Amino acid sequence: GRPGEPGLDGFPGPRGEKGDRSERGEKGERGVPGRKGVKGQKGEPGPPGLDQPCPVDRARCGGWQGPPGSQGLARGSRPCPAGQDGLPVPGCWHK
């Protein structure tokens, strides 16, 4: 007669020996950066400051002064009327 149907697969056999190690593959792409880490500790205090208030070549600190500026407006000849506090009336400067 004719041959019968093939039977079921049997149990797997024992594992074979481990093969030789191959060469290293190419490096993969970089992943997504991780979360930001915790804040670090406070640093050490810096060195003490100088005794003088600021550098020598600065004009603000008592260096060479220029000629005096022009005279301001006289008390009575202001472009805007002054209020009780001596300041210009609100809205006058914007006209």
Phi and psi restraints in degrees (range 20) as a CNS / XPLOR table:
assign (resid 1 and name C) (resid 2 and name N)
       (resid 2 and name CA) (resid 2 and name C) 1.0 -88.6 20.0 2
assign (resid 2 and name N) (resid 2 and name CA)
       (resid 2 and name C) (resid 3 and name N) 1.0 154.5 20.0 2
assign (resid 2 and name C) (resid 3 and name N)
       (resid 3 and name CA) (resid 3 and name C) 1.0 -67.8 20.0 2
assign (resid 3 and name N) (resid 3 and name CA)
       (resid 3 and name C) (resid 4 and name N) 1.0 151.6 20.0 2
assign (resid 3 and name C) (resid 4 and name N)
       (resid 4 and name CA) (resid 4 and name C) 1.0 -80.7 20.0 2
assign (resid 4 and name N) (resid 4 and name CA)
       (resid 4 and name C) (resid 5 and name N) 1.0 178.3 20.0 2
assign (resid 4 and name C) (resid 5 and name N)
       (resid 5 and name CA) (resid 5 and name C) 1.0 -66.4 20.0 2
assign (resid 5 and name N) (resid 5 and name CA)
       (resid 5 and name C) (resid 6 and name N) 1.0 148.4 20.0 2
assign (resid 5 and name C) (resid 6 and name N)
       (resid 6 and name CA) (resid 6 and name C) 1.0 -65.8 20.0 2
assign (resid 6 and name N) (resid 6 and name CA)
       (resid 6 and name C) (resid 7 and name N) 1.0 148.7 20.0 2
assign (resid 6 and name C) (resid 7 and name N)
       (resid 7 and name CA) (resid 7 and name C) 1.0 -83.2 20.0 2
assign (resid 7 and name N) (resid 7 and name CA)
       (resid 7 and name C) (resid 8 and name N) 1.0 179.8 20.0 2
assign (resid 7 and name C) (resid 8 and name N)
       (resid 8 and name CA) (resid 8 and name C) 1.0 -70.9 20.0 2
assign (resid 8 and name N) (resid 8 and name CA)
       (resid 8 and name C) (resid 9 and name N) 1.0 155.8 20.0 2
assign (resid 8 and name C) (resid 9 and name N)
       (resid 9 and name CA) (resid 9 and name C) 1.0 -69.2 20.0 2
assign (resid 9 and name N) (resid 9 and name CA)
       (resid 9 and name C) (resid 10 and name N) 1.0 145.7 20.0 2
assign (resid 9 and name C) (resid 10 and name N)
       (resid 10 and name CA) (resid 10 and name C) 1.0 -87.0 20.0 2
assign (resid 10 and name N) (resid 10 and name CA)
       (resid 10 and name C) (resid 11 and name N) 1.0 -174.7 20.0 2
assign (resid 10 and name C) (resid 11 and name N)
       (resid 11 and name CA) (resid 11 and name C) 1.0 -68.3 20.0 2
assign (resid 11 and name N) (resid 11 and name CA)
       (resid 11 and name C) (resid 12 and name N) 1.0 147.3 20.0 2
assign (resid 11 and name C) (resid 12 and name N)
       (resid 12 and name CA) (resid 12 and name C) 1.0 -66.9 20.0 2
assign (resid 12 and name N) (resid 12 and name CA)
       (resid 12 and name C) (resid 13 and name N) 1.0 148.5 20.0 2
assign (resid 12 and name C) (resid 13 and name N)
       (resid 13 and name CA) (resid 13 and name C) 1.0 -81.1 20.0 2
assign (resid 13 and name N) (resid 13 and name CA)
       (resid 13 and name C) (resid 14 and name N) 1.0 -177.5 20.0 2
assign (resid 13 and name C) (resid 14 and name N)
       (resid 14 and name CA) (resid 14 and name C) 1.0 -69.7 20.0 2
assign (resid 14 and name N) (resid 14 and name CA)
       (resid 14 and name C) (resid 15 and name N) 1.0 151.9 20.0 2
assign (resid 14 and name C) (resid 15 and name N)
       (resid 15 and name CA) (resid 15 and name C) 1.0 -68.2 20.0 2
assign (resid 15 and name N) (resid 15 and name CA)
       (resid 15 and name C) (resid 16 and name N) 1.0 146.8 20.0 2
assign (resid 15 and name C) (resid 16 and name N)
       (resid 16 and name CA) (resid 16 and name C) 1.0 -83.1 20.0 2
assign (resid 16 and name N) (resid 16 and name CA)
       (resid 16 and name C) (resid 17 and name N) 1.0 179.7 20.0 2
assign (resid 16 and name C) (resid 17 and name N)
       (resid 17 and name CA) (resid 17 and name C) 1.0 -74.5 20.0 2
assign (resid 17 and name N) (resid 17 and name CA)
       (resid 17 and name C) (resid 18 and name N) 1.0 154.0 20.0 2
assign (resid 17 and name C) (resid 18 and name N)
       (resid 18 and name CA) (resid 18 and name C) 1.0 -72.1 20.0 2
assign (resid 18 and name N) (resid 18 and name CA)
       (resid 18 and name C) (resid 19 and name N) 1.0 138.6 20.0 2
assign (resid 18 and name C) (resid 19 and name N)
       (resid 19 and name CA) (resid 19 and name C) 1.0 -81.2 20.0 2
assign (resid 19 and name N) (resid 19 and name CA)
       (resid 19 and name C) (resid 20 and name N) 1.0 179.3 20.0 2
assign (resid 19 and name C) (resid 20 and name N)
       (resid 20 and name CA) (resid 20 and name C) 1.0 -71.1 20.0 2
assign (resid 20 and name N) (resid 20 and name CA)
       (resid 20 and name C) (resid 21 and name N) 1.0 151.9 20.0 2
assign (resid 20 and name C) (resid 21 and name N)
       (resid 21 and name CA) (resid 21 and name C) 1.0 -77.4 20.0 2
assign (resid 21 and name N) (resid 21 and name CA)
       (resid 21 and name C) (resid 22 and name N) 1.0 133.6 20.0 2
assign (resid 21 and name C) (resid 22 and name N)
       (resid 22 and name CA) (resid 22 and name C) 1.0 -89.8 20.0 2
assign (resid 22 and name N) (resid 22 and name CA)
       (resid 22 and name C) (resid 23 and name N) 1.0 177.2 20.0 2
assign (resid 22 and name C) (resid 23 and name N)
       (resid 23 and name CA) (resid 23 and name C) 1.0 -72.8 20.0 2
assign (resid 23 and name N) (resid 23 and name CA)
       (resid 23 and name C) (resid 24 and name N) 1.0 158.1 20.0 2
assign (resid 23 and name C) (resid 24 and name N)
       (resid 24 and name CA) (resid 24 and name C) 1.0 -70.6 20.0 2
assign (resid 24 and name N) (resid 24 and name CA)
       (resid 24 and name C) (resid 25 and name N) 1.0 140.1 20.0 2
assign (resid 24 and name C) (resid 25 and name N)
       (resid 25 and name CA) (resid 25 and name C) 1.0 -81.0 20.0 2
assign (resid 25 and name N) (resid 25 and name CA)
       (resid 25 and name C) (resid 26 and name N) 1.0 178.2 20.0 2
assign (resid 25 and name C) (resid 26 and name N)
       (resid 26 and name CA) (resid 26 and name C) 1.0 -73.1 20.0 2
assign (resid 26 and name N) (resid 26 and name CA)
       (resid 26 and name C) (resid 27 and name N) 1.0 154.0 20.0 2
assign (resid 26 and name C) (resid 27 and name N)
       (resid 27 and name CA) (resid 27 and name C) 1.0 -73.9 20.0 2
assign (resid 27 and name N) (resid 27 and name CA)
       (resid 27 and name C) (resid 28 and name N) 1.0 140.0 20.0 2
assign (resid 27 and name C) (resid 28 and name N)
       (resid 28 and name CA) (resid 28 and name C) 1.0 -80.3 20.0 2
assign (resid 28 and name N) (resid 28 and name CA)
       (resid 28 and name C) (resid 29 and name N) 1.0 178.3 20.0 2
assign (resid 28 and name C) (resid 29 and name N)
       (resid 29 and name CA) (resid 29 and name C) 1.0 -76.3 20.0 2
assign (resid 29 and name N) (resid 29 and name CA)
       (resid 29 and name C) (resid 30 and name N) 1.0 156.9 20.0 2
assign (resid 29 and name C) (resid 30 and name N)
       (resid 30 and name CA) (resid 30 and name C) 1.0 -71.8 20.0 2
assign (resid 30 and name N) (resid 30 and name CA)
       (resid 30 and name C) (resid 31 and name N) 1.0 143.1 20.0 2
assign (resid 30 and name C) (resid 31 and name N)
       (resid 31 and name CA) (resid 31 and name C) 1.0 -84.8 20.0 2
assign (resid 31 and name N) (resid 31 and name CA)
       (resid 31 and name C) (resid 32 and name N) 1.0 -174.9 20.0 2
assign (resid 31 and name C) (resid 32 and name N)
       (resid 32 and name CA) (resid 32 and name C) 1.0 -74.2 20.0 2
assign (resid 32 and name N) (resid 32 and name CA)
       (resid 32 and name C) (resid 33 and name N) 1.0 136.6 20.0 2
assign (resid 32 and name C) (resid 33 and name N)
       (resid 33 and name CA) (resid 33 and name C) 1.0 -63.2 20.0 2
assign (resid 33 and name N) (resid 33 and name CA)
       (resid 33 and name C) (resid 34 and name N) 1.0 149.9 20.0 2
assign (resid 33 and name C) (resid 34 and name N)
       (resid 34 and name CA) (resid 34 and name C) 1.0 -80.1 20.0 2
assign (resid 34 and name N) (resid 34 and name CA)
       (resid 34 and name C) (resid 35 and name N) 1.0 -175.0 20.0 2
assign (resid 34 and name C) (resid 35 and name N)
       (resid 35 and name CA) (resid 35 and name C) 1.0 -72.3 20.0 2
assign (resid 35 and name N) (resid 35 and name CA)
       (resid 35 and name C) (resid 36 and name N) 1.0 158.9 20.0 2
assign (resid 35 and name C) (resid 36 and name N)
       (resid 36 and name CA) (resid 36 and name C) 1.0 -70.1 20.0 2
assign (resid 36 and name N) (resid 36 and name CA)
       (resid 36 and name C) (resid 37 and name N) 1.0 141.1 20.0 2
assign (resid 36 and name C) (resid 37 and name N)
       (resid 37 and name CA) (resid 37 and name C) 1.0 -78.0 20.0 2
assign (resid 37 and name N) (resid 37 and name CA)
       (resid 37 and name C) (resid 38 and name N) 1.0 178.2 20.0 2
assign (resid 37 and name C) (resid 38 and name N)
       (resid 38 and name CA) (resid 38 and name C) 1.0 -74.1 20.0 2
assign (resid 38 and name N) (resid 38 and name CA)
       (resid 38 and name C) (resid 39 and name N) 1.0 157.7 20.0 2
assign (resid 38 and name C) (resid 39 and name N)
       (resid 39 and name CA) (resid 39 and name C) 1.0 -69.6 20.0 2
assign (resid 39 and name N) (resid 39 and name CA)
       (resid 39 and name C) (resid 40 and name N) 1.0 142.7 20.0 2
assign (resid 39 and name C) (resid 40 and name N)
       (resid 40 and name CA) (resid 40 and name C) 1.0 -77.5 20.0 2
assign (resid 40 and name N) (resid 40 and name CA)
       (resid 40 and name C) (resid 41 and name N) 1.0 178.2 20.0 2
assign (resid 40 and name C) (resid 41 and name N)
       (resid 41 and name CA) (resid 41 and name C) 1.0 -80.5 20.0 2
assign (resid 41 and name N) (resid 41 and name CA)
       (resid 41 and name C) (resid 42 and name N) 1.0 158.4 20.0 2
assign (resid 41 and name C) (resid 42 and name N)
       (resid 42 and name CA) (resid 42 and name C) 1.0 -68.9 20.0 2
assign (resid 42 and name N) (resid 42 and name CA)
       (resid 42 and name C) (resid 43 and name N) 1.0 141.9 20.0 2
assign (resid 42 and name C) (resid 43 and name N)
       (resid 43 and name CA) (resid 43 and name C) 1.0 -77.9 20.0 2
assign (resid 43 and name N) (resid 43 and name CA)
       (resid 43 and name C) (resid 44 and name N) 1.0 178.1 20.0 2
assign (resid 43 and name C) (resid 44 and name N)
       (resid 44 and name CA) (resid 44 and name C) 1.0 -78.4 20.0 2
assign (resid 44 and name N) (resid 44 and name CA)
       (resid 44 and name C) (resid 45 and name N) 1.0 153.8 20.0 2
assign (resid 44 and name C) (resid 45 and name N)
       (resid 45 and name CA) (resid 45 and name C) 1.0 -66.3 20.0 2
assign (resid 45 and name N) (resid 45 and name CA)
       (resid 45 and name C) (resid 46 and name N) 1.0 149.6 20.0 2
assign (resid 45 and name C) (resid 46 and name N)
       (resid 46 and name CA) (resid 46 and name C) 1.0 -78.8 20.0 2
assign (resid 46 and name N) (resid 46 and name CA)
       (resid 46 and name C) (resid 47 and name N) 1.0 178.3 20.0 2
assign (resid 46 and name C) (resid 47 and name N)
       (resid 47 and name CA) (resid 47 and name C) 1.0 -70.1 20.0 2
assign (resid 47 and name N) (resid 47 and name CA)
       (resid 47 and name C) (resid 48 and name N) 1.0 158.2 20.0 2
assign (resid 47 and name C) (resid 48 and name N)
       (resid 48 and name CA) (resid 48 and name C) 1.0 -65.3 20.0 2
assign (resid 48 and name N) (resid 48 and name CA)
       (resid 48 and name C) (resid 49 and name N) 1.0 152.3 20.0 2
assign (resid 48 and name C) (resid 49 and name N)
       (resid 49 and name CA) (resid 49 and name C) 1.0 -77.4 20.0 2
assign (resid 49 and name N) (resid 49 and name CA)
       (resid 49 and name C) (resid 50 and name N) 1.0 178.6 20.0 2
assign (resid 49 and name C) (resid 50 and name N)
       (resid 50 and name CA) (resid 50 and name C) 1.0 -78.6 20.0 2
assign (resid 50 and name N) (resid 50 and name CA)
       (resid 50 and name C) (resid 51 and name N) 1.0 159.0 20.0 2
assign (resid 50 and name C) (resid 51 and name N)
       (resid 51 and name CA) (resid 51 and name C) 1.0 -76.0 20.0 2
assign (resid 51 and name N) (resid 51 and name CA)
       (resid 51 and name C) (resid 52 and name N) 1.0 -33.5 20.0 2
assign (resid 51 and name C) (resid 52 and name N)
       (resid 52 and name CA) (resid 52 and name C) 1.0 -81.2 20.0 2
assign (resid 52 and name N) (resid 52 and name CA)
       (resid 52 and name C) (resid 53 and name N) 1.0 152.5 20.0 2
assign (resid 52 and name C) (resid 53 and name N)
       (resid 53 and name CA) (resid 53 and name C) 1.0 -65.8 20.0 2
assign (resid 53 and name N) (resid 53 and name CA)
       (resid 53 and name C) (resid 54 and name N) 1.0 -36.6 20.0 2
assign (resid 53 and name C) (resid 54 and name N)
       (resid 54 and name CA) (resid 54 and name C) 1.0 -158.9 20.0 2
assign (resid 54 and name N) (resid 54 and name CA)
       (resid 54 and name C) (resid 55 and name N) 1.0 172.2 20.0 2
assign (resid 54 and name C) (resid 55 and name N)
       (resid 55 and name CA) (resid 55 and name C) 1.0 -58.0 20.0 2
assign (resid 55 and name N) (resid 55 and name CA)
       (resid 55 and name C) (resid 56 and name N) 1.0 158.0 20.0 2
assign (resid 55 and name C) (resid 56 and name N)
       (resid 56 and name CA) (resid 56 and name C) 1.0 -70.1 20.0 2
assign (resid 56 and name N) (resid 56 and name CA)
       (resid 56 and name C) (resid 57 and name N) 1.0 -35.0 20.0 2
assign (resid 56 and name C) (resid 57 and name N)
       (resid 57 and name CA) (resid 57 and name C) 1.0 -84.6 20.0 2
assign (resid 57 and name N) (resid 57 and name CA)
       (resid 57 and name C) (resid 58 and name N) 1.0 13.6 20.0 2
assign (resid 57 and name C) (resid 58 and name N)
       (resid 58 and name CA) (resid 58 and name C) 1.0 -92.6 20.0 2
assign (resid 58 and name N) (resid 58 and name CA)
       (resid 58 and name C) (resid 59 and name N) 1.0 133.5 20.0 2
assign (resid 58 and name C) (resid 59 and name N)
       (resid 59 and name CA) (resid 59 and name C) 1.0 -72.8 20.0 2
assign (resid 59 and name N) (resid 59 and name CA)
       (resid 59 and name C) (resid 60 and name N) 1.0 -26.3 20.0 2
assign (resid 59 and name C) (resid 60 and name N)
       (resid 60 and name CA) (resid 60 and name C) 1.0 -65.5 20.0 2
assign (resid 60 and name N) (resid 60 and name CA)
       (resid 60 and name C) (resid 61 and name N) 1.0 -23.2 20.0 2
assign (resid 60 and name C) (resid 61 and name N)
       (resid 61 and name CA) (resid 61 and name C) 1.0 -101.6 20.0 2
assign (resid 61 and name N) (resid 61 and name CA)
       (resid 61 and name C) (resid 62 and name N) 1.0 36.9 20.0 2
assign (resid 61 and name C) (resid 62 and name N)
       (resid 62 and name CA) (resid 62 and name C) 1.0 90.9 20.0 2
assign (resid 62 and name N) (resid 62 and name CA)
       (resid 62 and name C) (resid 63 and name N) 1.0 21.2 20.0 2
assign (resid 62 and name C) (resid 63 and name N)
       (resid 63 and name CA) (resid 63 and name C) 1.0 -82.3 20.0 2
assign (resid 63 and name N) (resid 63 and name CA)
       (resid 63 and name C) (resid 64 and name N) 1.0 -151.9 20.0 2
assign (resid 63 and name C) (resid 64 and name N)
       (resid 64 and name CA) (resid 64 and name C) 1.0 -67.5 20.0 2
assign (resid 64 and name N) (resid 64 and name CA)
       (resid 64 and name C) (resid 65 and name N) 1.0 136.9 20.0 2
assign (resid 64 and name C) (resid 65 and name N)
       (resid 65 and name CA) (resid 65 and name C) 1.0 -110.3 20.0 2
assign (resid 65 and name N) (resid 65 and name CA)
       (resid 65 and name C) (resid 66 and name N) 1.0 145.7 20.0 2
assign (resid 65 and name C) (resid 66 and name N)
       (resid 66 and name CA) (resid 66 and name C) 1.0 -83.0 20.0 2
assign (resid 66 and name N) (resid 66 and name CA)
       (resid 66 and name C) (resid 67 and name N) 1.0 -176.8 20.0 2
assign (resid 66 and name C) (resid 67 and name N)
       (resid 67 and name CA) (resid 67 and name C) 1.0 -67.2 20.0 2
assign (resid 67 and name N) (resid 67 and name CA)
       (resid 67 and name C) (resid 68 and name N) 1.0 154.9 20.0 2
assign (resid 67 and name C) (resid 68 and name N)
       (resid 68 and name CA) (resid 68 and name C) 1.0 -64.6 20.0 2
assign (resid 68 and name N) (resid 68 and name CA)
       (resid 68 and name C) (resid 69 and name N) 1.0 152.5 20.0 2
assign (resid 68 and name C) (resid 69 and name N)
       (resid 69 and name CA) (resid 69 and name C) 1.0 -76.6 20.0 2
assign (resid 69 and name N) (resid 69 and name CA)
       (resid 69 and name C) (resid 70 and name N) 1.0 177.4 20.0 2
assign (resid 69 and name C) (resid 70 and name N)
       (resid 70 and name CA) (resid 70 and name C) 1.0 -72.8 20.0 2
assign (resid 70 and name N) (resid 70 and name CA)
       (resid 70 and name C) (resid 71 and name N) 1.0 158.3 20.0 2
assign (resid 70 and name C) (resid 71 and name N)
       (resid 71 and name CA) (resid 71 and name C) 1.0 -72.2 20.0 2
assign (resid 71 and name N) (resid 71 and name CA)
       (resid 71 and name C) (resid 72 and name N) 1.0 140.6 20.0 2
assign (resid 71 and name C) (resid 72 and name N)
       (resid 72 and name CA) (resid 72 and name C) 1.0 -75.6 20.0 2
assign (resid 72 and name N) (resid 72 and name CA)
       (resid 72 and name C) (resid 73 and name N) 1.0 178.5 20.0 2
assign (resid 72 and name C) (resid 73 and name N)
       (resid 73 and name CA) (resid 73 and name C) 1.0 -69.1 20.0 2
assign (resid 73 and name N) (resid 73 and name CA)
       (resid 73 and name C) (resid 74 and name N) 1.0 148.9 20.0 2
assign (resid 73 and name C) (resid 74 and name N)
       (resid 74 and name CA) (resid 74 and name C) 1.0 -67.7 20.0 2
assign (resid 74 and name N) (resid 74 and name CA)
       (resid 74 and name C) (resid 75 and name N) 1.0 160.4 20.0 2
assign (resid 74 and name C) (resid 75 and name N)
       (resid 75 and name CA) (resid 75 and name C) 1.0 -58.9 20.0 2
assign (resid 75 and name N) (resid 75 and name CA)
       (resid 75 and name C) (resid 76 and name N) 1.0 -38.2 20.0 2
assign (resid 75 and name C) (resid 76 and name N)
       (resid 76 and name CA) (resid 76 and name C) 1.0 -91.1 20.0 2
assign (resid 76 and name N) (resid 76 and name CA)
       (resid 76 and name C) (resid 77 and name N) 1.0 -16.6 20.0 2
assign (resid 76 and name C) (resid 77 and name N)
       (resid 77 and name CA) (resid 77 and name C) 1.0 -103.3 20.0 2
assign (resid 77 and name N) (resid 77 and name CA)
       (resid 77 and name C) (resid 78 and name N) 1.0 59.5 20.0 2
assign (resid 77 and name C) (resid 78 and name N)
       (resid 78 and name CA) (resid 78 and name C) 1.0 -94.4 20.0 2
assign (resid 78 and name N) (resid 78 and name CA)
       (resid 78 and name C) (resid 79 and name N) 1.0 149.5 20.0 2
assign (resid 78 and name C) (resid 79 and name N)
       (resid 79 and name CA) (resid 79 and name C) 1.0 -70.8 20.0 2
assign (resid 79 and name N) (resid 79 and name CA)
       (resid 79 and name C) (resid 80 and name N) 1.0 -24.1 20.0 2
assign (resid 79 and name C) (resid 80 and name N)
       (resid 80 and name CA) (resid 80 and name C) 1.0 -121.2 20.0 2
assign (resid 80 and name N) (resid 80 and name CA)
       (resid 80 and name C) (resid 81 and name N) 1.0 144.1 20.0 2
assign (resid 80 and name C) (resid 81 and name N)
       (resid 81 and name CA) (resid 81 and name C) 1.0 -69.6 20.0 2
assign (resid 81 and name N) (resid 81 and name CA)
       (resid 81 and name C) (resid 82 and name N) 1.0 146.2 20.0 2
assign (resid 81 and name C) (resid 82 and name N)
       (resid 82 and name CA) (resid 82 and name C) 1.0 -92.8 20.0 2
assign (resid 82 and name N) (resid 82 and name CA)
       (resid 82 and name C) (resid 83 and name N) 1.0 146.5 20.0 2
assign (resid 82 and name C) (resid 83 and name N)
       (resid 83 and name CA) (resid 83 and name C) 1.0 -84.8 20.0 2
assign (resid 83 and name N) (resid 83 and name CA)
       (resid 83 and name C) (resid 84 and name N) 1.0 -167.8 20.0 2
assign (resid 83 and name C) (resid 84 and name N)
       (resid 84 and name CA) (resid 84 and name C) 1.0 -66.2 20.0 2
assign (resid 84 and name N) (resid 84 and name CA)
       (resid 84 and name C) (resid 85 and name N) 1.0 -29.3 20.0 2
assign (resid 84 and name C) (resid 85 and name N)
       (resid 85 and name CA) (resid 85 and name C) 1.0 -84.8 20.0 2
assign (resid 85 and name N) (resid 85 and name CA)
       (resid 85 and name C) (resid 86 and name N) 1.0 -0.4 20.0 2
assign (resid 85 and name C) (resid 86 and name N)
       (resid 86 and name CA) (resid 86 and name C) 1.0 89.5 20.0 2
assign (resid 86 and name N) (resid 86 and name CA)
       (resid 86 and name C) (resid 87 and name N) 1.0 -7.5 20.0 2
assign (resid 86 and name C) (resid 87 and name N)
       (resid 87 and name CA) (resid 87 and name C) 1.0 -89.6 20.0 2
assign (resid 87 and name N) (resid 87 and name CA)
       (resid 87 and name C) (resid 88 and name N) 1.0 157.3 20.0 2
assign (resid 87 and name C) (resid 88 and name N)
       (resid 88 and name CA) (resid 88 and name C) 1.0 -60.9 20.0 2
assign (resid 88 and name N) (resid 88 and name CA)
       (resid 88 and name C) (resid 89 and name N) 1.0 151.7 20.0 2
assign (resid 88 and name C) (resid 89 and name N)
       (resid 89 and name CA) (resid 89 and name C) 1.0 -64.4 20.0 2
assign (resid 89 and name N) (resid 89 and name CA)
       (resid 89 and name C) (resid 90 and name N) 1.0 138.4 20.0 2
assign (resid 89 and name C) (resid 90 and name N)
       (resid 90 and name CA) (resid 90 and name C) 1.0 -58.1 20.0 2
assign (resid 90 and name N) (resid 90 and name CA)
       (resid 90 and name C) (resid 91 and name N) 1.0 136.7 20.0 2
assign (resid 90 and name C) (resid 91 and name N)
       (resid 91 and name CA) (resid 91 and name C) 1.0 91.1 20.0 2
assign (resid 91 and name N) (resid 91 and name CA)
       (resid 91 and name C) (resid 92 and name N) 1.0 -12.0 20.0 2
assign (resid 91 and name C) (resid 92 and name N)
       (resid 92 and name CA) (resid 92 and name C) 1.0 -70.8 20.0 2
assign (resid 92 and name N) (resid 92 and name CA)
       (resid 92 and name C) (resid 93 and name N) 1.0 -42.1 20.0 2
assign (resid 92 and name C) (resid 93 and name N)
       (resid 93 and name CA) (resid 93 and name C) 1.0 -69.9 20.0 2
assign (resid 93 and name N) (resid 93 and name CA)
       (resid 93 and name C) (resid 94 and name N) 1.0 -20.8 20.0 2
assign (resid 93 and name C) (resid 94 and name N)
       (resid 94 and name CA) (resid 94 and name C) 1.0 -85.4 20.0 2
assign (resid 94 and name N) (resid 94 and name CA)
       (resid 94 and name C) (resid 95 and name N) 1.0 -4.3 20.0 2
